[in-house]
Amino acid sequence: MANLESFKVIIAGGGVAGLTLANALEKAGVDFLLLEKREIAPQTGASIILQCHTARIFEQLGIWKQIRAATFSLTGRFHFDERGKLFDDSPIFKLVEEITGWPVVLIERQSCLDVLYNGLEDKSRIRTNVGVVSFEEDEHGITVKTDHGDSIRGSILVAADGVHSTIRGFLANAVSETDPERSRCLNRGFTSSYRAIFGTSTNGLESSLARPLLPEGIINHAYHRNVSGITAAGAKGLIFWFLFIKETEPSIALSGQKYTEADATETIKKYGNLLACPGYTFHDLWRARVRAGMVPMEEGVIQGPWNNSGRVVLVGDSICKVSNLAVEAVCNLVNGLVPLIRKHRSPTTKDILDVFTRYEKAQRPRAEISVKTSHYVTRYESMDSLWLRFLRWLSPWIPTSYHVKSFLGYMKPAPFLNFLANSNPGQNDGAGSK
């Protein structure tokens, strides 16, 4: 394949979105440079869930085998009330894997980023500890200036730099006088009604235990009033867990808002006595932690165009904070970008803007429905209202087939990379389950 080096993509951010984009562009033969203001794959204790459609894209990129080797298929979901009584269980993930051939897995975020990074053949295109401080555009391209004093010339700038995106802030400042409402939307970012303690703990509270606390591939959900929790055995010897706490009042998730370990410790003192599932509490998991932290739970979708009517576009957490969407958003962007570059080595700004517009048109409905679903599930599991508490009582009578159909319905429209061989999600060829 001819290398399309006359077109160069500058990527700001080396998280899941940025590294997935880098892998896709490398496979397409498109030149790129990724700038990450920190190190690649920091260890934070966070984990991420990868659903079937994400697994399919990672298979296309040639990294799924490495992901699969580090994980187990999630098979069973068990739901416990505040007294530790099991009120519902579901084999939904197992059934979905049997139907599609693709599993749902949980993986340490660091491990996922390591696999994405190591999947790149040319790692010289990754520059760490380099941040973007400004950019300038013209009809033929964009010049990005870094905090090292460099000026980097490219064709477009893709902002994959997270919830508190620096690039999104630049776009907001640029329109602050001409379009103050759009500027406010970009600067406002997301709201936060919950905070989450997340952790990775040893699967056994003491090394002397003969067997793990949680069987491999099992997820437990704990329902408490205004608090909920998840524990999952998704990797060998480890439990990934989350404790979600409703805030007194919703707030804007500010860029400078960070919780310290002391904040997390104080929260565990208050809520750690709650059962994670029969037999152990969140305080037990905290004591057995390998790593843990606390963050605000951002919710929302950035309103208005996800571009600057020029050569800058937002992807990933910079536009929507929901698991799995970063990968499919990149997929939708690349599916428009690659055909354009192959047809025109030096496309005009108008050509590029057309691609950005089509990308947003495809991705925005997915973002909106995913945020609404996440919003509902968080409040459902924390029994946020009398109506939701009634639904919890009703849930065991809802057929599993309905949940499976809903899950498959959500997955079916998800994109794959058009320029690479497609692994059919409806065909159980074993690629995702071995």
C-alpha positions in Angstrom: 0.0 0.0 0.0 1.3 3.4 -0.9 2.2 5.6 2.0 0.0 8.7 2.0 2.6 11.0 3.6 1.4 14.1 1.9 -1.5 14.2 4.4 -0.4 14.2 8.1 -2.7 13.9 11.1 -1.6 15.4 14.4 -3.2 13.7 17.3 -3.4 15.4 20.7 -3.7 12.7 23.4 -2.4 9.2 24.0 -5.4 7.6 25.7 -7.6 4.9 24.2 -9.0 7.2 21.5 -5.6 8.6 20.4 -3.8 5.3 20.3 -6.7 3.6 18.5 -6.6 6.4 15.9 -2.8 6.0 15.6 -3.2 2.2 14.9 -6.0 2.8 12.4 -4.0 5.5 10.5 -0.9 3.3 10.4 -2.9 0.4 9.0 -4.3 2.8 6.3 -0.8 4.1 5.4 -1.6 7.7 6.6 1.1 9.7 8.2 0.5 10.9 11.8 2.2 12.3 14.9 0.8 11.7 18.4 1.5 14.1 21.2 0.9 13.0 24.7 1.5 15.5 27.5 2.3 12.8 30.0 3.6 9.2 29.7 1.8 6.5 27.7 -0.1 4.0 29.8 0.1 5.4 33.3 -0.9 3.0 36.1 -3.9 4.4 37.9 -5.8 1.3 39.0 -8.6 2.0 36.5 -10.2 -0.6 34.3 -12.4 -0.4 31.3 -15.1 -2.7 29.8 -14.7 -3.7 26.1 -17.9 -4.7 24.4 -18.4 -6.9 21.4 -18.2 -4.2 18.8 -15.0 -2.8 20.3 -13.5 -6.3 20.2 -14.3 -6.5 16.5 -12.4 -3.3 15.7 -9.4 -4.4 17.8 -9.4 -7.7 15.8 -9.2 -5.6 12.6 -6.3 -3.7 14.0 -4.5 -6.9 14.9 -4.4 -6.4 18.7 -7.3 -8.5 19.9 -5.3 -11.6 20.6 -3.1 -9.7 23.1 -6.2 -8.2 24.7 -7.9 -11.6 24.9 -4.8 -13.2 26.5 -5.1 -10.8 29.4 -8.8 -11.2 30.1 -11.6 -13.6 30.7 -15.0 -13.6 29.1 -17.6 -12.0 31.4 -20.3 -14.7 31.7 -22.6 -14.1 34.7 -24.1 -11.0 36.4 -25.5 -11.2 39.9 -27.5 -8.4 41.5 -27.6 -8.0 45.3 -29.8 -5.7 47.5 -28.5 -3.7 50.4 -28.8 -6.7 52.7 -26.7 -8.9 50.4 -29.7 -10.9 49.1 -29.5 -12.0 45.5 -32.6 -10.7 43.7 -31.6 -11.2 40.0 -28.9 -13.0 38.0 -28.3 -13.0 34.3 -26.2 -14.9 31.7 -26.6 -12.1 29.2 -22.9 -11.7 28.4 -22.5 -15.5 27.9 -25.5 -15.6 25.6 -24.3 -12.6 23.6 -20.9 -14.3 23.1 -22.6 -17.5 22.0 -24.6 -15.6 19.4 -21.9 -13.2 18.1 -18.7 -15.0 18.8 -17.4 -11.9 20.6 -17.1 -11.6 24.4 -17.5 -8.7 26.7 -14.3 -8.3 28.8 -12.9 -6.1 31.5 -9.2 -5.1 31.3 -6.9 -2.8 33.2 -6.7 0.5 31.4 -3.0 0.4 31.5 -2.9 -3.0 29.9 -5.2 -1.9 27.1 -3.0 1.2 26.4 0.1 -1.0 26.5 -1.4 -3.3 23.8 -2.5 -0.4 21.7 1.0 1.2 21.9 2.9 -2.0 21.3 0.6 -2.7 18.3 2.3 0.3 16.5 5.1 -0.6 14.2 6.6 2.9 14.1 6.8 4.2 17.6 8.8 7.2 16.5 5.5 8.8 15.7 4.7 8.9 19.4 6.1 11.8 21.4 5.5 11.8 25.2 5.6 14.6 27.7 4.7 17.1 24.9 1.7 19.3 25.2 -0.1 21.5 22.7 -0.1 25.2 23.5 -1.6 26.7 20.4 -2.3 26.2 16.7 -2.7 28.2 13.5 -4.6 27.2 10.4 -4.5 28.1 6.7 -6.1 26.7 3.6 -3.3 24.2 3.2 -2.9 22.9 6.7 -2.3 23.5 10.4 0.7 24.4 12.5 0.7 23.2 16.1 3.0 24.7 18.7 4.1 22.6 21.6 5.3 23.4 25.1 8.8 22.4 24.0 8.8 25.4 21.6 8.4 23.2 18.5 6.2 24.1 15.5 4.7 21.0 13.9 3.1 21.2 10.5 0.2 18.9 9.6 -3.0 18.6 7.7 -5.5 18.3 10.6 -5.5 18.2 14.4 -7.5 15.6 16.2 -8.2 16.3 19.8 -8.2 13.1 21.7 -7.0 14.8 24.9 -9.7 13.7 27.3 -12.6 15.1 29.4 -10.8 18.4 30.2 -9.6 18.8 26.6 -7.0 21.6 26.1 -7.9 21.7 22.4 -11.6 22.1 23.2 -10.7 25.0 25.4 -8.8 26.6 22.5 -11.9 26.3 20.3 -14.0 27.9 23.0 -11.7 30.8 23.3 -11.6 31.3 19.5 -15.4 31.8 19.4 -15.9 33.6 22.7 -16.7 36.9 21.1 -18.5 35.8 17.9 -20.5 32.9 19.4 -20.6 33.2 23.2 -23.2 30.5 23.6 -21.1 27.9 21.8 -18.1 29.1 23.8 -20.0 28.4 27.0 -21.0 24.9 25.9 -17.4 24.0 25.0 -16.0 25.4 28.2 -18.8 24.0 30.4 -17.9 20.5 29.4 -19.8 17.9 31.5 -21.8 17.8 34.7 -21.1 15.4 37.6 -23.8 14.1 39.9 -21.8 11.1 41.2 -18.2 10.4 42.2 -16.6 7.0 41.9 -13.9 5.2 43.8 -12.3 2.7 41.5 -9.8 0.1 42.3 -7.9 -3.0 41.4 -7.6 -5.5 44.3 -6.2 -9.0 44.7 -8.8 -11.7 44.2 -8.6 -12.9 47.8 -8.4 -10.6 50.8 -5.5 -12.6 52.3 -2.8 -14.5 50.5 -3.6 -17.6 52.7 -7.1 -18.0 51.1 -7.2 -21.2 49.1 -9.6 -19.8 46.5 -10.5 -16.4 45.0 -13.3 -14.3 46.4 -14.9 -14.0 43.0 -15.0 -16.7 40.2 -13.4 -15.7 36.9 -15.7 -13.9 34.6 -18.4 -13.0 37.2 -19.7 -9.4 37.8 -21.6 -8.6 41.0 -23.8 -5.5 41.3 -24.5 -4.1 44.8 -27.6 -1.8 45.2 -27.7 0.7 48.1 -29.7 3.9 48.6 -27.9 6.6 46.6 -24.8 4.4 46.4 -24.0 1.4 44.2 -21.1 -0.8 43.4 -19.6 -3.2 40.9 -17.0 -5.9 41.5 -15.7 -8.1 38.6 -13.1 -10.8 38.2 -11.9 -9.9 34.7 -8.2 -10.7 34.9 -6.2 -13.5 36.6 -5.8 -12.9 40.3 -7.5 -9.5 40.2 -10.8 -7.9 41.1 -11.8 -4.7 39.4 -14.3 -2.7 41.4 -16.2 0.6 41.5 -18.2 2.4 44.3 -20.5 5.1 43.0 -21.7 7.8 45.4 -24.4 10.3 44.6 -23.4 13.9 45.3 -25.6 16.3 47.3 -25.9 18.6 44.3 -24.8 18.2 40.6 -21.8 20.3 39.7 -19.8 21.2 36.6 -16.8 18.8 36.3 -14.1 21.4 36.4 -10.6 20.7 34.9 -8.9 21.4 38.1 -11.1 19.1 40.2 -9.0 16.2 41.5 -9.5 14.0 44.5 -6.6 13.0 46.7 -6.0 9.7 48.3 -7.0 11.3 51.6 -10.4 12.2 49.9 -10.8 8.6 48.8 -9.9 7.3 52.3 -12.4 9.6 53.9 -15.1 8.4 51.5 -14.3 4.7 52.2 -14.6 5.4 55.9 -18.1 6.7 55.3 -19.3 4.1 52.8 -16.9 1.2 53.0 -19.0 -0.8 55.4 -21.5 -1.4 52.6 -21.6 -4.9 51.2 -19.9 -5.4 47.8 -21.6 -8.8 47.8 -22.2 -11.4 50.5 -19.0 -12.1 52.3 -17.1 -8.8 51.9 -17.4 -5.1 51.9 -15.9 -2.2 49.9 -13.7 -1.5 52.9 -12.3 -5.1 52.5 -11.6 -4.4 48.8 -9.9 -1.1 49.7 -7.6 -2.9 52.1 -6.7 -5.5 49.4 -6.2 -2.8 46.8 -3.2 -2.9 44.4 -4.2 0.6 43.2 -7.2 2.8 43.6 -8.4 6.3 43.2 -11.4 8.6 43.1 -12.8 10.7 40.3 -16.0 12.7 39.5 -18.3 10.9 37.1 -18.7 13.2 34.2 -21.9 12.9 32.1 -23.0 14.6 28.9 -22.4 15.2 25.2 -20.7 18.3 24.0 -23.4 20.4 22.1 -22.7 22.2 18.9 -20.3 21.1 16.2 -17.4 18.9 17.2 -15.1 20.8 15.0 -14.0 24.4 14.5 -15.4 24.7 10.9 -11.8 24.2 9.9 -9.1 21.5 10.4 -9.6 20.7 14.1 -12.0 18.0 15.3 -12.8 16.4 18.7 -13.0 12.7 19.5 -13.3 10.4 22.5 -13.8 11.7 26.0 -13.4 15.3 24.8 -16.9 15.0 23.4 -18.6 12.3 25.4 -17.6 10.4 28.6 -18.9 6.8 28.0 -16.9 3.6 27.8 -16.5 2.1 24.3 -17.6 5.1 22.4 -14.0 6.4 22.0 -13.1 3.5 19.7 -16.2 3.6 17.5 -16.0 7.4 17.3 -12.4 7.0 15.9 -13.8 4.3 13.5 -16.5 6.7 12.1 -13.9 9.5 11.7 -11.4 7.2 9.9 -14.1 5.7 7.7 -14.6 9.2 6.2 -11.0 10.3 6.3 -9.2 7.5 4.5 -11.3 7.5 1.3 -10.9 11.3 1.1 -7.1 11.1 1.4 -6.9 8.2 -1.1 -8.8 10.3 -3.6 -7.2 13.7 -2.9 -3.7 13.8 -1.4 -4.2 17.4 -0.5 -7.9 17.9 0.2 -9.3 21.3 0.8 -10.6 22.6 4.1 -14.1 22.2 2.8 -13.5 18.6 1.9 -12.1 17.9 5.4 -15.0 19.7 7.0 -17.5 17.5 5.1 -15.8 14.5 6.6 -16.0 16.0 10.1 -19.7 16.7 9.6 -20.5 13.2 8.4 -18.5 11.7 11.3 -20.5 13.7 13.8 -23.8 12.9 12.1 -22.9 9.2 12.5 -21.6 9.4 16.0 -23.8 11.9 17.8 -26.9 9.7 18.0 -24.7 6.9 19.5 -23.3 9.3 22.0 -26.7 10.6 23.0 -28.2 7.2 23.5 -25.2 5.9 25.4 -25.1 8.8 27.8 -28.9 8.4 28.4 -28.4 4.7 29.1 -25.4 5.2 31.4 -27.4 8.0 33.2 -30.3 5.7 33.8 -28.3 2.6 34.9 -26.3 4.7 37.4 -29.5 6.0 39.0 -31.3 2.6 38.8 -28.5 0.8 40.7 -28.3 3.5 43.3 -32.2 3.4 43.7 -32.4 7.1 43.1 -36.2 7.3 43.2 -39.3 5.4 44.2 -40.0 4.5 40.6 -36.5 3.0 40.1 -36.8 1.1 43.3 -40.0 -0.4 42.0 -38.3 -1.3 38.7 -35.6 -3.1 40.7 -38.3 -5.2 42.3 -39.8 -5.9 38.9 -36.5 -6.7 37.1 -36.3 -10.5 37.9 -39.5 -10.9 35.9 -38.1 -9.3 32.7 -37.1 -12.1 30.3 -33.4 -12.5 29.7 -34.2 -12.7 26.0 -35.4 -9.1 26.1 -32.0 -7.9 27.6 -30.1 -9.9 25.0 -32.2 -8.5 22.2 -31.6 -4.9 23.5 -27.9 -5.5 23.8 -27.6 -6.9 20.3 -29.8 -4.0 19.0 -27.3 -1.5 20.5 -24.3 -3.4 19.1 -25.7 -3.9 15.5 -25.3 -0.3 14.2 -21.8 0.0 15.6 -19.2 0.7 12.8 -16.2 -1.3 11.8 -13.2 -0.1 9.8 -14.3 -0.1 6.2 -10.8 -0.2 4.7 -9.8 -3.4 6.6 -11.2 -6.9 6.5 -14.4 -7.1 8.4 -15.0 -9.8 11.0 -18.7 -10.4 10.8 -20.3 -9.8 14.2 -23.2 -12.0 13.4 -21.0 -15.0 12.6 -19.7 -17.1 15.4 -16.3 -17.9 13.9 -14.7 -18.2 17.3 -12.3 -15.3 16.8 -13.6 -13.4 19.8 -14.2 -16.4 22.0 -11.0 -18.3 21.9 
